[in-house]
Amino acid sequence: MQKFQVNNLIRSATFFQHAGISIVFVFMPIIAKGVTDSVFEIGLIVASFSFAQILSEIYFGRHSDKKGTRLKFIRIGFIGCAITFGLHYFADDISLMFLVRIAAGIASGIMIPAMITYAYEANHEKKRSATVISFHALGWFAGIAAAGFANDLKLIFLISAASFLIGFLFTIKMPNPPQAKELEPGTTKKVISKNKFLFLSLLLRHIGASSVWTILPILLMDRLGAELYQISIVYVANTLTAFVLMNLMASRIKISNVSKFKIGIGCTTFVFIGLALITDWWMAMPFMALVGGTWAFLFIGGNFHLMENNPRSTSTGIFSSTISIATVVGPVIAGGIAFAFDYVSVIYFAIAIIVCAFVISLKIRN
């Protein structure tokens, strides 16, 4: 009973954590379009958040292992995110937008590795923690849906800040069990070297994906006539599928974590082949559902494989920061390609680089 209560607290905190992030993140290209008309500058604004996350996740993920505590970093992250995401409300020029995005990236990076590790360590049967971690996908579902209902690019900043404050309240009741301290020097380099094919394939896959996410909301709105709430519907198909599959991984899907990761990488290719061919906004929905499935496989498979074989917060911090690096590089590439050619060319780039990612992932061993 006690374990059930702890898991429900983690589920609730995870839900509001990712609702707060997603409600702003998904619509950032459209928000950035309000302070600059340059597609390249929009890419830089989107990238600035993830650039800050890179250093934050690596540093605080490793620090969490060294200190032997997760909860302190989780709580600091929630408070920091409530403040920094709320400050987006006042960012009405490009300089202020850059500043608040960087601050928000640092704040979110403090808690993401600690939160994943805390959920994993709270369960004796580790695969059951997938049902807890799955609430990050449900949070993205709620955040995107809330943005669609709000239909106001200013109001979503206040909803985001409120989500983090509510999530923080759940962390107050979460227990703070002692953890073994990981003090071995050079651990970050060792984890990267040991898992280089996993991190490299993840990096390339997410460069392709994040380049498309940079231009997709604008493409749906400007080229295919979608409204804000219709873009929300498209992205909801992604997160709902991810939530369902992550829960199935705890009980029904029995394949190895490495196989899950490879499936997630490889099947992403079909997502972007489909998105390159759509002619109306609603046609993106089945492909966004597919990308939700691929994300569930690679996220659970990759993180669980790392936590089973490496210091946990350190390895999940590197996993998250690898995604952040890709989310810096991807939008910059997307802005450059879209400026030089067109939006669809960005999708073709994504297809090519994700094929390379899948080939590299085949070198990962159980």
Contacts in CASP RR format, 6 or more apart in sequence:
PFRMAT RR
TARGET T0000
AUTHOR 0000-0000-0000
METHOD contacts of the structure
MODEL  1
MQKFQVNNLIRSATFFQHAGISIVFVFMPIIAKGVTDSVFEIGLIVASFS
FAQILSEIYFGRHSDKKGTRLKFIRIGFIGCAITFGLHYFADDISLMFLV
RIAAGIASGIMIPAMITYAYEANHEKKRSATVISFHALGWFAGIAAAGFA
NDLKLIFLISAASFLIGFLFTIKMPNPPQAKELEPGTTKKVISKNKFLFL
SLLLRHIGASSVWTILPILLMDRLGAELYQISIVYVANTLTAFVLMNLMA
SRIKISNVSKFKIGIGCTTFVFIGLALITDWWMAMPFMALVGGTWAFLFI
GGNFHLMENNPRSTSTGIFSSTISIATVVGPVIAGGIAFAFDYVSVIYFA
IAIIVCAFVISLKIRN
3 122 0 8 1.000
3 123 0 8 1.000
3 124 0 8 1.000
6 122 0 8 1.000
6 174 0 8 1.000
6 175 0 8 1.000
7 122 0 8 1.000
7 123 0 8 1.000
7 131 0 8 1.000
7 132 0 8 1.000
9 170 0 8 1.000
9 171 0 8 1.000
9 173 0 8 1.000
9 174 0 8 1.000
10 115 0 8 1.000
10 118 0 8 1.000
10 119 0 8 1.000
10 122 0 8 1.000
10 132 0 8 1.000
10 135 0 8 1.000
10 174 0 8 1.000
11 132 0 8 1.000
11 135 0 8 1.000
12 135 0 8 1.000
12 167 0 8 1.000
12 170 0 8 1.000
13 74 0 8 1.000
13 78 0 8 1.000
13 115 0 8 1.000
13 167 0 8 1.000
13 168 0 8 1.000
13 170 0 8 1.000
13 171 0 8 1.000
13 174 0 8 1.000
14 115 0 8 1.000
14 119 0 8 1.000
14 132 0 8 1.000
14 133 0 8 1.000
14 135 0 8 1.000
14 136 0 8 1.000
14 139 0 8 1.000
15 135 0 8 1.000
15 136 0 8 1.000
15 138 0 8 1.000
15 139 0 8 1.000
15 142 0 8 1.000
15 167 0 8 1.000
16 139 0 8 1.000
16 163 0 8 1.000
16 164 0 8 1.000
16 166 0 8 1.000
16 167 0 8 1.000
16 170 0 8 1.000
17 78 0 8 1.000
17 81 0 8 1.000
17 111 0 8 1.000
17 115 0 8 1.000
17 136 0 8 1.000
17 139 0 8 1.000
17 163 0 8 1.000
17 164 0 8 1.000
17 167 0 8 1.000
18 135 0 8 1.000
18 136 0 8 1.000
18 137 0 8 1.000
18 138 0 8 1.000
18 139 0 8 1.000
18 140 0 8 1.000
18 143 0 8 1.000
19 139 0 8 1.000
19 140 0 8 1.000
19 142 0 8 1.000
19 143 0 8 1.000
19 146 0 8 1.000
19 160 0 8 1.000
19 163 0 8 1.000
20 81 0 8 1.000
20 85 0 8 1.000
20 139 0 8 1.000
20 143 0 8 1.000
20 159 0 8 1.000
20 160 0 8 1.000
20 163 0 8 1.000
20 164 0 8 1.000
21 81 0 8 1.000
21 85 0 8 1.000
21 108 0 8 1.000
21 140 0 8 1.000
21 160 0 8 1.000
22 139 0 8 1.000
22 140 0 8 1.000
22 142 0 8 1.000
22 143 0 8 1.000
22 144 0 8 1.000
22 239 0 8 1.000
23 143 0 8 1.000
23 144 0 8 1.000
23 146 0 8 1.000
23 147 0 8 1.000
23 156 0 8 1.000
23 159 0 8 1.000
23 160 0 8 1.000
23 163 0 8 1.000
24 31 0 8 1.000
24 85 0 8 1.000
24 88 0 8 1.000
24 104 0 8 1.000
24 156 0 8 1.000
24 157 0 8 1.000
24 160 0 8 1.000
25 49 0 8 1.000
26 140 0 8 1.000
26 144 0 8 1.000
26 147 0 8 1.000
26 213 0 8 1.000
26 217 0 8 1.000
26 231 0 8 1.000
26 235 0 8 1.000
27 147 0 8 1.000
27 153 0 8 1.000
27 156 0 8 1.000
27 217 0 8 1.000
27 228 0 8 1.000
27 231 0 8 1.000
28 45 0 8 1.000
28 46 0 8 1.000
28 49 0 8 1.000
28 101 0 8 1.000
29 42 0 8 1.000
29 43 0 8 1.000
29 46 0 8 1.000
29 213 0 8 1.000
29 214 0 8 1.000
29 215 0 8 1.000
29 217 0 8 1.000
29 218 0 8 1.000
30 153 0 8 1.000
30 217 0 8 1.000
30 218 0 8 1.000
30 221 0 8 1.000
30 228 0 8 1.000
30 231 0 8 1.000
31 88 0 8 1.000
31 97 0 8 1.000
31 153 0 8 1.000
32 41 0 8 1.000
32 42 0 8 1.000
32 43 0 8 1.000
32 45 0 8 1.000
32 46 0 8 1.000
32 97 0 8 1.000
33 42 0 8 1.000
33 218 0 8 1.000
35 45 0 8 1.000
35 91 0 8 1.000
35 92 0 8 1.000
35 93 0 8 1.000
35 94 0 8 1.000
35 97 0 8 1.000
36 42 0 8 1.000
36 45 0 8 1.000
36 94 0 8 1.000
39 215 0 8 1.000
39 218 0 8 1.000
39 335 0 8 1.000
39 336 0 8 1.000
39 338 0 8 1.000
39 339 0 8 1.000
40 332 0 8 1.000
40 335 0 8 1.000
40 336 0 8 1.000
40 339 0 8 1.000
41 94 0 8 1.000
42 214 0 8 1.000
42 218 0 8 1.000
42 331 0 8 1.000
42 335 0 8 1.000
43 214 0 8 1.000
43 331 0 8 1.000
43 332 0 8 1.000
43 334 0 8 1.000
43 335 0 8 1.000
44 98 0 8 1.000
44 331 0 8 1.000
44 332 0 8 1.000
45 94 0 8 1.000
45 97 0 8 1.000
45 98 0 8 1.000
45 101 0 8 1.000
46 214 0 8 1.000
46 327 0 8 1.000
46 331 0 8 1.000
47 327 0 8 1.000
47 328 0 8 1.000
47 329 0 8 1.000
47 330 0 8 1.000
47 331 0 8 1.000
47 332 0 8 1.000
48 98 0 8 1.000
48 101 0 8 1.000
48 102 0 8 1.000
48 328 0 8 1.000
49 101 0 8 1.000
49 102 0 8 1.000
49 104 0 8 1.000
49 105 0 8 1.000
49 327 0 8 1.000
50 105 0 8 1.000
50 210 0 8 1.000
50 323 0 8 1.000
50 324 0 8 1.000
50 325 0 8 1.000
50 326 0 8 1.000
50 327 0 8 1.000
50 328 0 8 1.000
51 102 0 8 1.000
51 324 0 8 1.000
51 328 0 8 1.000
52 101 0 8 1.000
52 102 0 8 1.000
52 103 0 8 1.000
52 104 0 8 1.000
52 105 0 8 1.000
52 106 0 8 1.000
52 109 0 8 1.000
53 105 0 8 1.000
53 106 0 8 1.000
53 108 0 8 1.000
53 109 0 8 1.000
53 112 0 8 1.000
53 320 0 8 1.000
53 321 0 8 1.000
53 324 0 8 1.000
53 327 0 8 1.000
54 321 0 8 1.000
54 324 0 8 1.000
54 325 0 8 1.000
54 328 0 8 1.000
55 106 0 8 1.000
55 321 0 8 1.000
56 105 0 8 1.000
56 106 0 8 1.000
56 107 0 8 1.000
56 108 0 8 1.000
56 109 0 8 1.000
56 110 0 8 1.000
57 109 0 8 1.000
57 112 0 8 1.000
57 113 0 8 1.000
57 317 0 8 1.000
57 318 0 8 1.000
57 320 0 8 1.000
57 321 0 8 1.000
57 324 0 8 1.000
58 188 0 8 1.000
58 317 0 8 1.000
58 318 0 8 1.000
58 321 0 8 1.000
60 73 0 8 1.000
60 109 0 8 1.000
60 110 0 8 1.000
60 111 0 8 1.000
60 113 0 8 1.000
60 114 0 8 1.000
61 73 0 8 1.000
61 113 0 8 1.000
61 114 0 8 1.000
61 313 0 8 1.000
61 314 0 8 1.000
61 316 0 8 1.000
61 317 0 8 1.000
62 187 0 8 1.000
62 188 0 8 1.000
62 313 0 8 1.000
62 314 0 8 1.000
62 317 0 8 1.000
63 73 0 8 1.000
64 70 0 8 1.000
64 73 0 8 1.000
64 113 0 8 1.000
64 114 0 8 1.000
64 117 0 8 1.000
64 313 0 8 1.000
65 181 0 8 1.000
65 182 0 8 1.000
65 187 0 8 1.000
65 311 0 8 1.000
65 312 0 8 1.000
65 313 0 8 1.000
65 314 0 8 1.000
66 181 0 8 1.000
66 182 0 8 1.000
66 183 0 8 1.000
67 181 0 8 1.000
68 178 0 8 1.000
68 179 0 8 1.000
68 180 0 8 1.000
68 181 0 8 1.000
68 182 0 8 1.000
69 176 0 8 1.000
69 178 0 8 1.000
69 179 0 8 1.000
70 114 0 8 1.000
70 115 0 8 1.000
70 117 0 8 1.000
70 118 0 8 1.000
70 121 0 8 1.000
70 179 0 8 1.000
70 313 0 8 1.000
71 114 0 8 1.000
71 118 0 8 1.000
71 171 0 8 1.000
71 174 0 8 1.000
71 176 0 8 1.000
72 176 0 8 1.000
73 110 0 8 1.000
73 111 0 8 1.000
73 114 0 8 1.000
74 111 0 8 1.000
74 114 0 8 1.000
74 115 0 8 1.000
74 118 0 8 1.000
74 171 0 8 1.000
74 174 0 8 1.000
75 111 0 8 1.000
75 168 0 8 1.000
75 171 0 8 1.000
75 172 0 8 1.000
76 110 0 8 1.000
76 111 0 8 1.000
77 107 0 8 1.000
77 108 0 8 1.000
77 109 0 8 1.000
77 110 0 8 1.000
77 111 0 8 1.000
78 111 0 8 1.000
78 164 0 8 1.000
78 165 0 8 1.000
78 167 0 8 1.000
78 168 0 8 1.000
78 171 0 8 1.000
79 164 0 8 1.000
79 168 0 8 1.000
80 107 0 8 1.000
80 110 0 8 1.000
80 164 0 8 1.000
81 104 0 8 1.000
81 107 0 8 1.000
81 108 0 8 1.000
81 111 0 8 1.000
81 161 0 8 1.000
81 164 0 8 1.000
82 161 0 8 1.000
82 162 0 8 1.000
82 164 0 8 1.000
82 165 0 8 1.000
82 168 0 8 1.000
83 107 0 8 1.000
83 161 0 8 1.000
84 100 0 8 1.000
84 103 0 8 1.000
84 104 0 8 1.000
84 105 0 8 1.000
84 106 0 8 1.000
84 107 0 8 1.000
85 104 0 8 1.000
85 107 0 8 1.000
85 157 0 8 1.000
85 160 0 8 1.000
85 161 0 8 1.000
85 164 0 8 1.000
86 157 0 8 1.000
86 158 0 8 1.000
86 160 0 8 1.000
86 161 0 8 1.000
87 100 0 8 1.000
87 103 0 8 1.000
88 97 0 8 1.000
88 100 0 8 1.000
88 101 0 8 1.000
88 104 0 8 1.000
88 157 0 8 1.000
88 160 0 8 1.000
89 154 0 8 1.000
89 157 0 8 1.000
89 158 0 8 1.000
90 96 0 8 1.000
90 100 0 8 1.000
91 97 0 8 1.000
91 99 0 8 1.000
91 100 0 8 1.000
109 320 0 8 1.000
112 316 0 8 1.000
112 317 0 8 1.000
112 320 0 8 1.000
113 313 0 8 1.000
113 314 0 8 1.000
113 316 0 8 1.000
113 317 0 8 1.000
113 320 0 8 1.000
114 313 0 8 1.000
116 133 0 8 1.000
116 303 0 8 1.000
116 316 0 8 1.000
116 320 0 8 1.000
117 307 0 8 1.000
117 312 0 8 1.000
117 313 0 8 1.000
117 316 0 8 1.000
118 174 0 8 1.000
119 129 0 8 1.000
119 132 0 8 1.000
119 133 0 8 1.000
120 126 0 8 1.000
120 129 0 8 1.000
120 133 0 8 1.000
120 303 0 8 1.000
120 304 0 8 1.000
120 307 0 8 1.000
120 312 0 8 1.000
121 177 0 8 1.000
121 179 0 8 1.000
121 312 0 8 1.000
122 129 0 8 1.000
122 132 0 8 1.000
123 129 0 8 1.000
123 132 0 8 1.000
126 304 0 8 1.000
126 307 0 8 1.000
126 308 0 8 1.000
127 249 0 8 1.000
127 250 0 8 1.000
127 304 0 8 1.000
128 250 0 8 1.000
129 250 0 8 1.000
130 246 0 8 1.000
130 247 0 8 1.000
130 249 0 8 1.000
130 250 0 8 1.000
130 300 0 8 1.000
130 304 0 8 1.000
131 246 0 8 1.000
131 247 0 8 1.000
131 250 0 8 1.000
133 246 0 8 1.000
133 299 0 8 1.000
133 300 0 8 1.000
133 303 0 8 1.000
134 242 0 8 1.000
134 243 0 8 1.000
134 246 0 8 1.000
134 247 0 8 1.000
134 296 0 8 1.000
135 243 0 8 1.000
137 239 0 8 1.000
137 240 0 8 1.000
137 242 0 8 1.000
137 243 0 8 1.000
137 246 0 8 1.000
137 292 0 8 1.000
137 295 0 8 1.000
137 296 0 8 1.000
138 239 0 8 1.000
138 243 0 8 1.000
139 239 0 8 1.000
140 235 0 8 1.000
140 238 0 8 1.000
140 239 0 8 1.000
140 242 0 8 1.000
141 236 0 8 1.000
141 239 0 8 1.000
141 240 0 8 1.000
141 243 0 8 1.000
143 159 0 8 1.000
143 163 0 8 1.000
144 232 0 8 1.000
144 235 0 8 1.000
144 236 0 8 1.000
144 239 0 8 1.000
145 232 0 8 1.000
145 236 0 8 1.000
146 156 0 8 1.000
146 159 0 8 1.000
147 156 0 8 1.000
147 159 0 8 1.000
147 228 0 8 1.000
147 232 0 8 1.000
148 228 0 8 1.000
148 229 0 8 1.000
148 231 0 8 1.000
148 232 0 8 1.000
149 229 0 8 1.000
149 232 0 8 1.000
150 156 0 8 1.000
150 159 0 8 1.000
151 227 0 8 1.000
151 228 0 8 1.000
151 229 0 8 1.000
153 228 0 8 1.000
182 311 0 8 1.000
182 314 0 8 1.000
184 311 0 8 1.000
187 311 0 8 1.000
187 314 0 8 1.000
188 314 0 8 1.000
188 318 0 8 1.000
191 306 0 8 1.000
191 310 0 8 1.000
191 311 0 8 1.000
191 314 0 8 1.000
191 315 0 8 1.000
191 318 0 8 1.000
192 199 0 8 1.000
192 318 0 8 1.000
194 309 0 8 1.000
194 310 0 8 1.000
195 306 0 8 1.000
195 310 0 8 1.000
195 315 0 8 1.000
195 318 0 8 1.000
195 364 0 8 1.000
197 360 0 8 1.000
197 361 0 8 1.000
197 363 0 8 1.000
197 364 0 8 1.000
198 261 0 8 1.000
198 302 0 8 1.000
198 305 0 8 1.000
198 306 0 8 1.000
198 361 0 8 1.000
198 364 0 8 1.000
199 318 0 8 1.000
199 319 0 8 1.000
199 322 0 8 1.000
200 357 0 8 1.000
200 360 0 8 1.000
201 265 0 8 1.000
201 357 0 8 1.000
201 358 0 8 1.000
201 360 0 8 1.000
201 361 0 8 1.000
201 364 0 8 1.000
202 265 0 8 1.000
202 298 0 8 1.000
202 302 0 8 1.000
202 319 0 8 1.000
202 322 0 8 1.000
202 323 0 8 1.000
202 326 0 8 1.000
202 357 0 8 1.000
203 322 0 8 1.000
203 325 0 8 1.000
203 326 0 8 1.000
203 357 0 8 1.000
204 326 0 8 1.000
204 353 0 8 1.000
204 354 0 8 1.000
204 356 0 8 1.000
204 357 0 8 1.000
204 360 0 8 1.000
205 265 0 8 1.000
205 266 0 8 1.000
205 268 0 8 1.000
205 298 0 8 1.000
205 326 0 8 1.000
205 353 0 8 1.000
205 354 0 8 1.000
205 357 0 8 1.000
205 358 0 8 1.000
206 322 0 8 1.000
206 323 0 8 1.000
206 326 0 8 1.000
206 327 0 8 1.000
207 326 0 8 1.000
207 329 0 8 1.000
207 330 0 8 1.000
207 333 0 8 1.000
207 353 0 8 1.000
208 272 0 8 1.000
208 326 0 8 1.000
208 330 0 8 1.000
208 333 0 8 1.000
208 349 0 8 1.000
208 350 0 8 1.000
208 353 0 8 1.000
208 354 0 8 1.000
209 268 0 8 1.000
209 291 0 8 1.000
209 326 0 8 1.000
209 350 0 8 1.000
209 354 0 8 1.000
210 326 0 8 1.000
210 327 0 8 1.000
210 329 0 8 1.000
210 330 0 8 1.000
210 331 0 8 1.000
210 334 0 8 1.000
211 330 0 8 1.000
211 331 0 8 1.000
211 333 0 8 1.000
211 334 0 8 1.000
211 337 0 8 1.000
211 346 0 8 1.000
211 349 0 8 1.000
211 350 0 8 1.000
212 272 0 8 1.000
212 275 0 8 1.000
212 334 0 8 1.000
212 346 0 8 1.000
212 347 0 8 1.000
212 350 0 8 1.000
214 330 0 8 1.000
214 331 0 8 1.000
214 334 0 8 1.000
214 335 0 8 1.000
214 346 0 8 1.000
215 334 0 8 1.000
215 335 0 8 1.000
215 338 0 8 1.000
215 343 0 8 1.000
215 346 0 8 1.000
216 275 0 8 1.000
216 284 0 8 1.000
217 231 0 8 1.000
218 343 0 8 1.000
219 343 0 8 1.000
220 226 0 8 1.000
220 230 0 8 1.000
220 231 0 8 1.000
220 234 0 8 1.000
220 281 0 8 1.000
220 284 0 8 1.000
221 227 0 8 1.000
221 228 0 8 1.000
221 231 0 8 1.000
223 343 0 8 1.000
224 278 0 8 1.000
224 279 0 8 1.000
224 280 0 8 1.000
224 281 0 8 1.000
225 281 0 8 1.000
226 234 0 8 1.000
226 281 0 8 1.000
230 281 0 8 1.000
230 282 0 8 1.000
231 281 0 8 1.000
233 282 0 8 1.000
233 285 0 8 1.000
234 281 0 8 1.000
234 282 0 8 1.000
234 284 0 8 1.000
234 285 0 8 1.000
234 288 0 8 1.000
235 288 0 8 1.000
237 285 0 8 1.000
237 286 0 8 1.000
237 288 0 8 1.000
237 289 0 8 1.000
237 292 0 8 1.000
238 288 0 8 1.000
238 289 0 8 1.000
238 291 0 8 1.000
238 292 0 8 1.000
238 295 0 8 1.000
239 292 0 8 1.000
240 289 0 8 1.000
241 289 0 8 1.000
241 290 0 8 1.000
241 292 0 8 1.000
241 293 0 8 1.000
241 296 0 8 1.000
242 292 0 8 1.000
242 293 0 8 1.000
242 295 0 8 1.000
242 296 0 8 1.000
242 299 0 8 1.000
243 296 0 8 1.000
245 253 0 8 1.000
245 292 0 8 1.000
245 293 0 8 1.000
245 296 0 8 1.000
245 297 0 8 1.000
246 296 0 8 1.000
246 299 0 8 1.000
246 300 0 8 1.000
249 260 0 8 1.000
249 296 0 8 1.000
249 300 0 8 1.000
253 260 0 8 1.000
255 263 0 8 1.000
256 366 0 8 1.000
257 300 0 8 1.000
257 301 0 8 1.000
257 302 0 8 1.000
257 304 0 8 1.000
257 305 0 8 1.000
257 308 0 8 1.000
258 301 0 8 1.000
258 302 0 8 1.000
258 305 0 8 1.000
258 364 0 8 1.000
258 365 0 8 1.000
258 366 0 8 1.000
260 297 0 8 1.000
260 298 0 8 1.000
260 300 0 8 1.000
260 301 0 8 1.000
260 302 0 8 1.000
261 297 0 8 1.000
261 298 0 8 1.000
261 301 0 8 1.000
261 302 0 8 1.000
261 305 0 8 1.000
261 361 0 8 1.000
261 364 0 8 1.000
262 358 0 8 1.000
262 361 0 8 1.000
262 362 0 8 1.000
262 364 0 8 1.000
263 294 0 8 1.000
263 297 0 8 1.000
263 298 0 8 1.000
264 293 0 8 1.000
264 294 0 8 1.000
264 295 0 8 1.000
264 297 0 8 1.000
264 298 0 8 1.000
265 294 0 8 1.000
265 298 0 8 1.000
265 354 0 8 1.000
265 357 0 8 1.000
265 358 0 8 1.000
265 361 0 8 1.000
266 294 0 8 1.000
266 354 0 8 1.000
266 357 0 8 1.000
266 358 0 8 1.000
266 361 0 8 1.000
267 290 0 8 1.000
267 293 0 8 1.000
267 294 0 8 1.000
267 297 0 8 1.000
268 291 0 8 1.000
268 294 0 8 1.000
268 298 0 8 1.000
268 354 0 8 1.000
269 351 0 8 1.000
269 354 0 8 1.000
269 355 0 8 1.000
269 358 0 8 1.000
270 287 0 8 1.000
270 290 0 8 1.000
271 287 0 8 1.000
271 288 0 8 1.000
271 290 0 8 1.000
271 291 0 8 1.000
271 294 0 8 1.000
272 287 0 8 1.000
272 347 0 8 1.000
272 350 0 8 1.000
272 351 0 8 1.000
272 354 0 8 1.000
273 351 0 8 1.000
274 287 0 8 1.000
275 284 0 8 1.000
275 287 0 8 1.000
275 347 0 8 1.000
276 344 0 8 1.000
276 347 0 8 1.000
276 348 0 8 1.000
276 351 0 8 1.000
278 284 0 8 1.000
278 287 0 8 1.000
302 319 0 8 1.000
303 316 0 8 1.000
303 319 0 8 1.000
306 312 0 8 1.000
306 315 0 8 1.000
306 316 0 8 1.000
306 318 0 8 1.000
306 319 0 8 1.000
307 315 0 8 1.000
307 316 0 8 1.000
309 315 0 8 1.000
333 346 0 8 1.000
333 349 0 8 1.000
334 346 0 8 1.000
335 346 0 8 1.000
337 345 0 8 1.000
337 346 0 8 1.000
337 349 0 8 1.000
338 345 0 8 1.000
338 346 0 8 1.000
END
